[in-house]
Amino acid sequence: MQSLKRIGFFSAFIVPALVITGYYGGGWWNFLYLAFDFVTLPIIDYIVGLDRSNVPDNEKPIVGSAFYYRFVTYLWVIVQFAFFGWAVFVISTGGPLTGVEWTGFTIGFALVTGGIGITVAHELGHRKSKLEKTLSQALLMTVCYMHFFIEHNRGHHVHVATPSDPATAKKGQNFYRFWFQTVPGSWRHAWQLETSSIQKRGFPAWSFRNSLFLYALLPLLFCAVLTLAGSTLAGRPVWEIPIFFFVQSFLAFSILELVNYIEHYGISRKEVAPGQYERVNPMHSWNASHRISNFFLFQLQRHSDHHDDASKRYQILDHWEESPQLPFGYPTMILIAMVPPLWFSMMDKRLDAWRKRIIPATS
């Protein structure tokens, strides 16, 4: 079974391949990835079903340290930057795109950089090695969301499922309201964390010791490099590149926040003292162990175990049967979350059942 998973984690590379194929097909073929991601994949996910198996405890040190799984994430970083290079080339030299083609091309690109790229950045950002942390920040640079590196690790994992966490949606809050909570709220939270940290070291908040200034500058420099490269290829200023870059960034981090919405909707930890909450455990995130979509997302859907122990690498995350369970994998849940009445009708009853089960157990 583990050998199947080793191969399965390469599934993520199908998505950029479909975006490239759709571009060369032209017209509505630019939406080929949508048919795969949100029709074919959910159907396969449903047919194949859940993977409730876990790596045996005695094998986890070996599997968890295996270079193979790190190699897959390193390869993704290379592929994503090459993907940007390809995009600059085709935008600059491939002739004008129609409105339909631009729409399909840009959304598809954002699904790659946001749906999978940020997932890989999230995995790498939790690691101790400087290389992996640097690669995480590099991926986040490509979607203008570098503050996530600070807020997620030092903020979200501390405050998840409490009123202090901007990335935890409240019961009855639809995704669109949540977006306006989490996007500015996460940046403010990152600012508070970073300024507090550098002030404790004796430096002012408004100094270049503050990583957020660099995090704001790097995506602009990256965009400038892409634009210069494309303009050199085309022999003219390619104004389409910066527009494309910032639109795909907006869509990419919005996909991330859709996932945050799904992962933590309505979940809350018990307040054991004023302003103090019980320790995070596997009951405090929605879990989804759908086998196929977990291949594409590096087991991000086993989110309950990730929050219980963020040091565990993706390949050894456990399925927890006791955790609140999503009815479908993330591709399907994303579609449902975008239709609030459908989301509430499906999820609120599951949330209420979780609360009835967990409150007696934690009181």
ZAKOL-722543 format. One record per residue (C-alpha): residue in one letter; z, x negated, y negated; residue number from 0. Coordinates in Angstrom, 3 decimals. Layout:
(a (Z X Y) NUM);
...
This chain:
(m (0.000 0.000 0.000) 0);
(q (0.832 -2.817 -2.393) 1);
(s (-2.597 -4.366 -1.773) 2);
(l (-4.194 -1.064 -2.860) 3);
(k (-2.163 -1.132 -6.060) 4);
(r (-3.242 -4.709 -6.727) 5);
(i (-6.848 -3.555 -6.850) 6);
(g (-6.057 -0.241 -8.520) 7);
(f (-4.780 -1.814 -11.729) 8);
(f (-8.301 -3.009 -12.472) 9);
(s (-9.251 0.672 -12.926) 10);
(a (-8.512 0.422 -16.642) 11);
(f (-11.645 -1.673 -17.133) 12);
(i (-13.776 1.342 -16.182) 13);
(v (-13.123 2.949 -19.574) 14);
(p (-14.713 0.296 -21.835) 15);
(a (-17.592 0.088 -19.360) 16);
(l (-18.193 3.824 -19.813) 17);
(v (-18.131 3.510 -23.611) 18);
(i (-20.735 0.745 -23.428) 19);
(t (-22.859 2.748 -20.982) 20);
(g (-22.664 5.808 -23.219) 21);
(y (-23.770 3.835 -26.267) 22);
(y (-26.906 2.578 -24.558) 23);
(g (-27.597 6.055 -23.217) 24);
(g (-27.618 7.332 -26.792) 25);
(g (-26.898 10.785 -28.186) 26);
(w (-24.383 12.853 -26.264) 27);
(w (-24.091 10.120 -23.645) 28);
(n (-21.643 8.585 -26.103) 29);
(f (-19.144 11.146 -24.808) 30);
(l (-19.519 10.042 -21.188) 31);
(y (-15.999 8.587 -21.192) 32);
(l (-14.579 11.994 -22.256) 33);
(a (-16.018 13.628 -19.159) 34);
(f (-14.456 10.905 -17.046) 35);
(d (-11.071 10.591 -18.782) 36);
(f (-10.354 14.277 -19.273) 37);
(v (-12.299 16.003 -16.494) 38);
(t (-13.031 13.674 -13.570) 39);
(l (-9.812 11.649 -13.751) 40);
(p (-7.480 14.685 -13.915) 41);
(i (-9.298 16.263 -10.957) 42);
(i (-8.970 13.081 -8.894) 43);
(d (-5.358 12.763 -10.056) 44);
(y (-4.629 16.278 -8.832) 45);
(i (-6.359 15.800 -5.484) 46);
(v (-4.774 12.414 -4.721) 47);
(g (-1.368 13.570 -5.959) 48);
(l (1.864 11.682 -6.493) 49);
(d (2.905 8.221 -5.418) 50);
(r (6.641 8.421 -4.785) 51);
(s (6.812 5.047 -3.064) 52);
(n (8.735 2.154 -4.589) 53);
(v (8.563 -1.568 -3.971) 54);
(p (11.494 -2.412 -1.644) 55);
(d (14.379 -4.069 -3.483) 56);
(n (14.126 -7.244 -1.416) 57);
(e (10.439 -7.623 -2.381) 58);
(k (10.824 -6.922 -6.102) 59);
(p (11.582 -10.526 -7.123) 60);
(i (8.388 -11.689 -5.398) 61);
(v (6.121 -8.873 -6.589) 62);
(g (7.690 -8.883 -10.061) 63);
(s (6.988 -12.588 -10.575) 64);
(a (3.482 -12.635 -9.063) 65);
(f (0.953 -14.126 -11.493) 66);
(y (-1.753 -11.711 -10.316) 67);
(y (-0.285 -8.801 -12.280) 68);
(r (0.123 -10.892 -15.427) 69);
(f (-3.462 -12.049 -15.013) 70);
(v (-4.717 -8.440 -15.178) 71);
(t (-3.002 -7.925 -18.537) 72);
(y (-4.214 -11.295 -19.869) 73);
(l (-7.747 -10.395 -18.816) 74);
(w (-7.449 -7.102 -20.682) 75);
(v (-6.683 -8.981 -23.913) 76);
(i (-9.848 -11.043 -23.502) 77);
(v (-11.906 -7.948 -22.700) 78);
(q (-10.572 -6.016 -25.692) 79);
(f (-11.454 -8.786 -28.150) 80);
(a (-14.865 -9.150 -26.506) 81);
(f (-15.221 -5.379 -26.880) 82);
(f (-14.720 -5.745 -30.623) 83);
(g (-17.328 -8.501 -30.682) 84);
(w (-19.779 -6.227 -28.884) 85);
(a (-19.036 -3.387 -31.341) 86);
(v (-19.724 -5.633 -34.333) 87);
(f (-22.988 -6.755 -32.740) 88);
(v (-24.312 -3.255 -32.026) 89);
(i (-23.174 -1.800 -35.356) 90);
(s (-24.859 -4.659 -37.213) 91);
(t (-28.086 -4.976 -35.218) 92);
(g (-28.507 -1.820 -33.147) 93);
(g (-30.001 0.470 -35.759) 94);
(p (-28.464 3.535 -37.405) 95);
(l (-26.402 5.939 -35.296) 96);
(t (-26.482 9.703 -35.678) 97);
(g (-23.327 11.608 -36.594) 98);
(v (-22.853 12.618 -32.960) 99);
(e (-23.263 9.031 -31.805) 100);
(w (-20.830 7.666 -34.380) 101);
(t (-18.251 10.283 -33.407) 102);
(g (-18.512 9.627 -29.683) 103);
(f (-18.651 5.865 -30.120) 104);
(t (-15.589 5.691 -32.385) 105);
(i (-13.405 8.067 -30.365) 106);
(g (-14.326 6.218 -27.184) 107);
(f (-13.455 2.908 -28.771) 108);
(a (-10.062 4.293 -29.829) 109);
(l (-9.353 5.511 -26.305) 110);
(v (-9.880 1.943 -25.131) 111);
(t (-7.810 0.257 -27.847) 112);
(g (-5.181 2.992 -28.138) 113);
(g (-5.012 4.562 -24.721) 114);
(i (-5.106 1.318 -22.744) 115);
(g (-4.902 -1.525 -25.271) 116);
(i (-1.589 -0.385 -26.754) 117);
(t (-0.302 0.254 -23.228) 118);
(v (-0.984 -3.391 -22.389) 119);
(a (0.539 -4.477 -25.719) 120);
(h (3.616 -2.429 -24.854) 121);
(e (3.921 -4.132 -21.460) 122);
(l (3.465 -7.628 -22.891) 123);
(g (5.779 -6.985 -25.825) 124);
(h (8.747 -6.472 -23.511) 125);
(r (8.380 -9.870 -21.905) 126);
(k (10.371 -13.000 -22.749) 127);
(s (7.531 -15.514 -22.839) 128);
(k (6.123 -16.414 -26.243) 129);
(l (2.569 -16.198 -24.887) 130);
(e (2.966 -12.593 -23.794) 131);
(k (4.675 -11.590 -27.026) 132);
(t (1.872 -13.215 -29.024) 133);
(l (-0.780 -11.416 -26.972) 134);
(s (1.060 -8.137 -27.547) 135);
(q (1.001 -8.662 -31.300) 136);
(a (-2.672 -9.631 -31.172) 137);
(l (-3.572 -6.334 -29.486) 138);
(l (-1.490 -4.355 -31.974) 139);
(m (-3.275 -6.164 -34.816) 140);
(t (-6.569 -4.647 -33.667) 141);
(v (-5.215 -1.125 -34.311) 142);
(c (-3.191 -1.777 -37.499) 143);
(y (0.109 -0.997 -35.767) 144);
(m (1.916 -4.320 -35.554) 145);
(h (5.250 -2.908 -36.744) 146);
(f (5.416 -1.202 -33.320) 147);
(f (6.366 -4.613 -31.904) 148);
(i (9.603 -4.506 -33.916) 149);
(e (10.407 -0.821 -33.920) 150);
(h (9.702 -0.146 -30.262) 151);
(n (11.711 -3.013 -28.819) 152);
(r (14.624 -3.085 -31.262) 153);
(g (14.631 0.539 -32.390) 154);
(h (13.128 3.016 -29.945) 155);
(h (14.763 1.554 -26.840) 156);
(v (18.139 1.633 -28.571) 157);
(h (17.920 5.081 -30.173) 158);
(v (15.643 6.987 -27.780) 159);
(a (16.666 10.617 -27.174) 160);
(t (18.893 10.680 -30.261) 161);
(p (18.320 12.079 -33.784) 162);
(s (17.932 8.492 -35.046) 163);
(d (14.732 7.890 -33.087) 164);
(p (11.542 8.895 -34.939) 165);
(a (9.585 8.619 -31.655) 166);
(t (11.570 11.361 -29.898) 167);
(a (10.176 14.851 -30.466) 168);
(k (12.537 17.799 -30.777) 169);
(k (12.232 20.968 -28.742) 170);
(g (9.904 23.393 -30.514) 171);
(q (8.268 20.627 -32.565) 172);
(n (4.527 20.537 -32.074) 173);
(f (2.617 17.275 -31.932) 174);
(y (1.126 17.624 -35.406) 175);
(r (4.551 17.955 -37.028) 176);
(f (5.806 15.149 -34.808) 177);
(w (2.976 12.874 -36.007) 178);
(f (4.272 13.102 -39.577) 179);
(q (7.759 12.302 -38.304) 180);
(t (6.942 9.334 -36.110) 181);
(v (4.163 7.476 -37.956) 182);
(p (5.945 6.955 -41.291) 183);
(g (9.368 7.116 -39.627) 184);
(s (8.594 4.291 -37.226) 185);
(w (7.390 2.082 -40.065) 186);
(r (10.525 2.794 -42.119) 187);
(h (12.683 2.085 -39.089) 188);
(a (10.876 -1.220 -38.488) 189);
(w (11.428 -2.128 -42.168) 190);
(q (15.147 -1.398 -41.869) 191);
(l (15.479 -3.442 -38.687) 192);
(e (13.517 -6.408 -40.003) 193);
(t (15.112 -6.541 -43.450) 194);
(s (18.581 -6.242 -41.942) 195);
(s (17.783 -9.119 -39.592) 196);
(i (16.489 -11.520 -42.260) 197);
(q (19.234 -10.609 -44.734) 198);
(k (21.825 -11.556 -42.121) 199);
(r (20.127 -14.965 -42.049) 200);
(g (20.470 -15.259 -45.819) 201);
(f (16.911 -14.401 -46.873) 202);
(p (15.830 -11.582 -49.217) 203);
(a (13.964 -8.578 -47.806) 204);
(w (10.967 -9.275 -50.052) 205);
(s (10.104 -12.678 -48.665) 206);
(f (7.567 -14.090 -46.260) 207);
(r (10.353 -14.358 -43.706) 208);
(n (9.783 -10.618 -43.315) 209);
(s (7.314 -10.262 -40.435) 210);
(l (6.080 -6.923 -41.744) 211);
(f (4.198 -8.615 -44.579) 212);
(l (2.300 -10.735 -42.065) 213);
(y (1.813 -7.660 -39.876) 214);
(a (0.209 -5.854 -42.817) 215);
(l (-2.016 -8.808 -43.702) 216);
(l (-3.332 -9.779 -40.269) 217);
(p (-5.284 -6.550 -39.538) 218);
(l (-6.957 -6.851 -42.959) 219);
(l (-7.955 -10.442 -42.207) 220);
(f (-9.198 -9.423 -38.762) 221);
(c (-11.288 -6.651 -40.293) 222);
(a (-12.640 -9.093 -42.888) 223);
(v (-13.688 -11.533 -40.159) 224);
(l (-15.434 -8.745 -38.226) 225);
(t (-17.206 -7.565 -41.377) 226);
(l (-18.293 -11.085 -42.327) 227);
(a (-19.616 -11.711 -38.819) 228);
(g (-21.521 -8.437 -38.773) 229);
(s (-22.921 -8.949 -42.272) 230);
(t (-24.117 -12.428 -41.313) 231);
(l (-25.887 -11.026 -38.257) 232);
(a (-27.497 -8.202 -40.226) 233);
(g (-28.325 -10.164 -43.359) 234);
(r (-26.689 -7.457 -45.472) 235);
(p (-23.167 -6.172 -46.199) 236);
(v (-22.336 -3.983 -43.178) 237);
(w (-20.004 -1.489 -44.845) 238);
(e (-19.904 0.537 -41.608) 239);
(i (-17.666 -2.050 -39.913) 240);
(p (-14.503 -1.625 -42.034) 241);
(i (-14.872 2.161 -41.908) 242);
(f (-15.249 2.009 -38.135) 243);
(f (-12.313 -0.404 -37.815) 244);
(f (-9.832 1.699 -39.762) 245);
(v (-10.943 5.007 -38.240) 246);
(q (-10.591 3.674 -34.696) 247);
(s (-7.189 2.240 -35.656) 248);
(f (-6.033 5.636 -36.944) 249);
(l (-7.212 7.363 -33.777) 250);
(a (-5.740 4.641 -31.546) 251);
(f (-2.213 4.795 -32.917) 252);
(s (-2.403 8.584 -32.968) 253);
(i (-3.107 8.429 -29.218) 254);
(l (-0.030 6.230 -28.872) 255);
(e (2.068 8.804 -30.681) 256);
(l (0.641 11.569 -28.499) 257);
(v (1.960 9.614 -25.544) 258);
(n (5.350 9.165 -27.235) 259);
(y (5.440 12.912 -27.795) 260);
(i (4.790 13.570 -24.113) 261);
(e (7.252 10.971 -22.868) 262);
(h (10.314 12.167 -24.771) 263);
(y (9.730 15.769 -25.822) 264);
(g (13.057 17.572 -26.253) 265);
(i (15.097 15.029 -24.282) 266);
(s (18.510 14.220 -25.767) 267);
(r (21.411 12.029 -24.757) 268);
(k (24.972 13.285 -24.795) 269);
(e (26.993 12.274 -27.871) 270);
(v (30.185 10.761 -26.461) 271);
(a (31.714 9.964 -29.869) 272);
(p (30.527 10.508 -33.459) 273);
(g (27.268 8.589 -33.717) 274);
(q (27.621 7.115 -30.213) 275);
(y (25.594 8.232 -27.219) 276);
(e (25.713 7.779 -23.486) 277);
(r (23.760 4.878 -22.044) 278);
(v (20.060 5.469 -21.499) 279);
(n (19.326 6.278 -17.875) 280);
(p (16.354 7.581 -15.846) 281);
(m (17.171 11.157 -16.862) 282);
(h (16.217 10.499 -20.485) 283);
(s (12.407 10.292 -20.264) 284);
(w (9.757 12.484 -18.724) 285);
(n (8.357 10.912 -15.579) 286);
(a (4.919 11.187 -13.958) 287);
(s (4.113 9.298 -10.767) 288);
(h (0.536 10.497 -10.400) 289);
(r (-1.086 7.686 -8.459) 290);
(i (-4.531 7.402 -10.061) 291);
(s (-3.676 7.821 -13.746) 292);
(n (-0.860 5.313 -13.260) 293);
(f (-3.431 2.747 -12.185) 294);
(f (-5.264 3.221 -15.467) 295);
(l (-2.053 3.032 -17.514) 296);
(f (-0.245 0.195 -15.738) 297);
(q (2.412 2.622 -14.477) 298);
(l (3.467 3.574 -18.001) 299);
(q (3.957 7.103 -16.647) 300);
(r (6.939 5.861 -14.645) 301);
(h (8.615 5.942 -18.003) 302);
(s (12.047 6.951 -16.765) 303);
(d (12.543 3.666 -14.966) 304);
(h (11.042 1.716 -17.860) 305);
(h (13.728 3.039 -20.214) 306);
(d (16.415 2.434 -17.639) 307);
(d (15.406 -1.233 -17.408) 308);
(a (12.750 -2.415 -19.880) 309);
(s (12.786 -5.921 -18.380) 310);
(k (11.001 -4.707 -15.233) 311);
(r (7.307 -5.450 -15.101) 312);
(y (4.904 -2.587 -14.598) 313);
(q (4.154 -3.366 -10.939) 314);
(i (7.756 -2.835 -9.800) 315);
(l (8.689 0.248 -11.815) 316);
(d (10.340 2.882 -9.618) 317);
(h (9.723 6.567 -9.194) 318);
(w (12.907 8.578 -9.837) 319);
(e (12.861 11.993 -8.203) 320);
(e (15.940 12.977 -10.244) 321);
(s (14.149 12.408 -13.571) 322);
(p (12.517 15.270 -15.473) 323);
(q (8.994 15.447 -14.067) 324);
(l (5.772 16.187 -15.929) 325);
(p (3.474 18.642 -14.141) 326);
(f (0.400 16.440 -14.635) 327);
(g (-0.523 12.872 -15.536) 328);
(y (-0.990 11.762 -19.132) 329);
(p (-4.741 12.520 -19.438) 330);
(t (-4.082 16.206 -18.745) 331);
(m (-0.823 16.306 -20.703) 332);
(i (-2.563 14.867 -23.787) 333);
(l (-4.994 17.788 -23.802) 334);
(i (-2.149 20.278 -23.361) 335);
(a (-0.065 18.672 -26.131) 336);
(m (-2.917 19.192 -28.576) 337);
(v (-2.645 22.974 -28.058) 338);
(p (0.960 23.760 -29.103) 339);
(p (1.251 27.307 -27.645) 340);
(l (0.072 26.034 -24.267) 341);
(w (2.403 23.035 -24.486) 342);
(f (5.465 25.130 -25.337) 343);
(s (4.770 27.689 -22.613) 344);
(m (4.498 24.931 -20.021) 345);
(m (7.155 22.454 -21.150) 346);
(d (10.004 24.454 -22.695) 347);
(k (10.968 26.068 -19.410) 348);
(r (10.963 22.665 -17.736) 349);
(l (13.074 21.272 -20.563) 350);
(d (15.577 24.128 -20.237) 351);
(a (15.804 23.540 -16.484) 352);
(w (16.451 19.843 -17.113) 353);
(r (19.201 20.638 -19.614) 354);
(k (20.944 23.005 -17.208) 355);
(r (20.824 20.336 -14.547) 356);
(i (21.826 17.331 -16.642) 357);
(i (24.542 18.757 -18.914) 358);
(p (27.038 19.533 -16.136) 359);
(a (26.323 16.142 -14.585) 360);
(t (27.078 14.236 -17.809) 361);
(s (29.964 16.316 -19.180) 362);
